[in-house]
Amino acid sequence: MEDLQRLETEIISAIVACDDLGGLEELRVAQVGKKGRVSLLMRELGKMSPEEKKEFGPKLNGLKNRIIDGITAQKTNLEQQELNRRLLSEKIDITLPTPPENMGSIHPITQVMDEVAEIFTEIGFSIAEGPEIEEDFYNFTALNIPAEHPARQMHDTFYFPEDAEGNRKLLRTHTSPVQIRTMISGEPPYRIIAPGRTYRCDSDATHTPMFHQVEALVIDKDIHMGHLKWCIEEFCRKFFDLDDVKIRFRPSYFPFTEPSAEVDIGCAFKDGEILIGEGDDWLEIMGCGMVNPRVLENVNLNPDEYQGFAFGMGLDRIAMLKWGIPDLRDFFAADLRWLKHYGFAALDIPSLSTQSKAGNK
């Protein structure tokens, strides 16, 4: 059998002299790998007599363990040397000034809310808010939707369990309850918008369980449909940045307005995109109407003295139309790539004098 002392000296010297991790790995395989020199020597134990095994077995095991320990120690040493070289080559001077980096952006829905608020406050509206967990009275009954009314089937409502008195609160299905609370808590005239989150049990490319709406309410004396039409035209012209807007009113039904109408805006469908303000096609964007006299009676207003109009639209949907976003669910996916594409710079504040454009669109 080969002189073990001479073999150990030779291998340990080679380990100490090795100056890179790749070479060290090759050395390990050559000496203690499956077909390495030491491994082949250990296979010869099977040919030895019991006395020879008793003599050479511990020696070979000790040799193998010392070689492995030496390789491990040299590997640790080489890794530390490599780390030190990297630290020296990659160091930075932290005293140097750094260029500003835009790490965040404004979500398109936030931007739309700001734009809508800018447009309506410019023409005399104020912003009203209300709770998202609502009572049945404000969400349905006061809006001329009593318990047996078939219009309740139009809303897929999230209800809470009954309380001790048998009443069930709910997640508001629209922001119309804010209108009711405003009229009950103050004196007319009213001219408000109510933006915020709303909830319905529905989910597809154009519906999500949580979405955003804005509703407008005007109550005063001698209010008529002409005022409603002007207000909607003015909003569409400014929001979609159009010099001339083409809209039409189609008769519809809402329990809280009478008469009621759906509002369509002129558009064109071209190459998979919707072009607002062009072509001969039409696209529905909101519902509207004159406030139902029963709603006024429910908030203790005399419908013979006061009249008004209301309209409402989905903020998510008008954002989709304005910036060509194909799927409503992407608004809530928290995908940073999507936000970098459609997001707005932190200081991109909506203004009627300077219309905002999507950051990287």
Residue pairs with C-beta under 8 A, 6 or more apart in sequence:
1 41
1 44
1 56
2 41
4 59
4 60
4 63
7 37
7 38
7 63
8 63
8 66
8 67
11 27
11 31
11 37
11 38
11 67
11 70
12 66
12 67
12 70
14 27
15 24
15 27
15 67
15 70
15 71
15 74
16 70
16 74
18 24
18 27
18 74
18 78
19 78
20 78
21 75
21 78
21 79
21 82
24 71
24 74
24 75
24 78
27 71
28 36
28 68
28 71
29 36
30 36
30 37
31 37
31 38
31 67
32 38
32 39
32 64
32 67
32 68
32 71
33 39
38 60
38 63
38 64
38 67
39 64
41 60
42 60
42 61
42 64
45 53
45 56
45 57
45 60
48 56
102 345
102 346
104 346
105 339
105 340
105 343
105 344
105 345
105 346
105 359
106 343
106 344
106 345
106 346
106 348
107 331
107 339
107 343
108 319
108 323
108 325
108 331
108 342
108 343
108 344
108 358
109 212
109 315
109 316
109 319
109 331
111 319
111 344
111 348
111 350
111 356
112 212
112 315
112 318
112 319
112 322
113 195
113 212
113 214
113 315
114 349
114 350
115 239
115 350
115 356
116 193
116 195
116 214
116 235
116 239
116 315
117 127
117 193
117 195
118 350
118 351
118 352
119 234
119 235
119 238
119 239
119 352
120 127
120 193
120 216
120 235
121 127
122 352
123 231
123 234
124 191
125 191
125 192
125 193
125 216
126 191
126 192
126 193
127 192
127 193
127 194
127 195
128 178
128 179
128 181
128 182
128 192
128 193
128 194
129 178
129 194
129 196
130 138
130 172
130 175
130 177
130 178
130 181
130 194
130 196
131 172
132 171
132 172
132 196
132 197
132 198
132 199
133 160
133 169
133 170
133 171
133 172
134 169
134 170
134 171
134 172
134 177
135 167
135 169
135 170
136 167
136 168
136 169
136 170
138 177
138 180
138 181
139 170
139 172
139 173
139 174
139 176
139 177
140 146
140 147
140 149
140 152
141 147
141 298
142 177
142 180
142 295
142 298
142 299
143 176
143 177
143 180
143 255
143 256
143 295
143 298
144 255
144 256
144 292
144 294
144 295
144 298
145 151
145 152
145 255
145 256
149 255
151 254
151 255
155 173
155 174
155 200
156 173
156 200
156 201
156 202
157 170
157 171
157 173
157 200
157 201
158 170
158 171
158 199
158 200
158 201
158 209
159 168
159 169
159 170
160 168
160 169
160 170
161 168
162 168
163 169
171 198
171 199
172 198
172 199
173 198
173 199
173 200
174 198
174 213
174 215
174 312
175 194
175 195
175 196
175 198
175 213
175 214
175 215
175 312
176 194
176 215
176 256
176 310
176 312
178 192
178 194
178 196
178 215
179 190
179 192
179 194
179 215
179 217
179 310
180 295
180 298
180 299
182 190
182 192
182 194
182 217
183 190
183 217
183 219
183 296
183 299
183 301
184 299
184 300
188 219
188 220
188 301
188 306
189 218
189 219
189 220
189 221
190 217
190 218
190 219
190 220
190 308
191 217
191 218
191 219
191 220
192 216
192 217
193 214
193 215
193 216
193 217
194 214
194 215
194 216
194 217
195 212
195 213
195 214
195 315
196 212
196 213
196 214
197 210
197 211
197 212
198 210
198 211
198 212
198 213
199 209
199 210
199 211
200 207
200 209
200 211
201 209
202 208
202 209
203 209
203 329
205 326
205 327
205 328
205 329
206 317
206 328
207 328
208 316
208 328
208 329
208 331
208 332
210 332
211 314
211 315
211 316
211 328
212 314
212 315
212 316
213 312
213 313
213 314
213 315
214 312
214 313
214 315
215 310
215 311
215 312
216 231
216 310
216 311
216 312
217 291
217 308
217 309
217 310
218 227
218 228
218 231
218 308
218 309
218 310
219 291
219 296
219 301
219 306
219 307
219 308
220 306
220 307
220 308
221 305
221 306
221 307
222 307
223 290
223 306
223 307
223 308
223 309
224 290
224 307
225 259
225 290
225 309
227 309
228 288
228 289
228 290
228 309
228 311
229 249
231 309
231 311
232 247
232 263
232 286
232 288
232 311
233 245
233 247
236 242
236 245
236 247
236 265
236 285
237 243
237 244
237 245
238 352
239 318
239 322
240 265
240 276
240 277
240 321
240 322
241 355
242 276
242 277
244 277
245 265
245 266
245 277
246 265
246 266
246 277
247 263
247 264
247 265
247 266
248 263
248 264
248 266
248 282
249 261
249 262
249 263
249 264
249 288
250 261
250 262
250 263
250 264
251 259
251 260
251 261
252 260
252 261
252 262
252 287
252 289
253 260
254 260
254 287
254 289
255 292
256 289
256 291
256 292
256 295
256 310
257 287
257 288
257 289
257 290
257 291
257 292
257 309
257 310
258 289
258 290
258 292
258 293
259 289
259 290
260 287
260 288
260 289
261 287
261 288
261 289
262 284
262 286
262 287
262 288
263 284
263 285
263 286
263 287
263 288
263 311
264 282
264 283
264 284
264 285
265 276
265 277
265 282
265 283
265 285
266 276
266 277
266 278
266 279
266 280
266 281
266 282
267 274
267 275
267 276
267 277
267 278
267 279
267 281
267 282
267 283
268 274
268 275
268 278
268 279
268 280
268 281
269 275
269 279
269 281
270 279
273 324
274 283
274 321
274 324
276 283
276 321
276 322
283 321
285 313
285 317
285 318
285 321
286 311
286 312
286 313
287 311
287 312
287 313
288 309
288 310
288 311
288 312
289 309
289 310
289 311
290 307
290 308
290 309
291 307
291 308
291 309
291 310
293 303
296 302
296 303
296 306
296 308
297 303
316 328
316 331
317 328
319 325
319 331
320 326
320 328
323 342
323 358
323 361
324 361
325 331
325 342
330 338
340 359
340 360
341 358
341 359
341 360
341 361
342 358
342 359
342 360
342 361
343 358
343 359
343 360
344 356
344 358
344 359
345 359
348 356
348 359
349 356
350 356
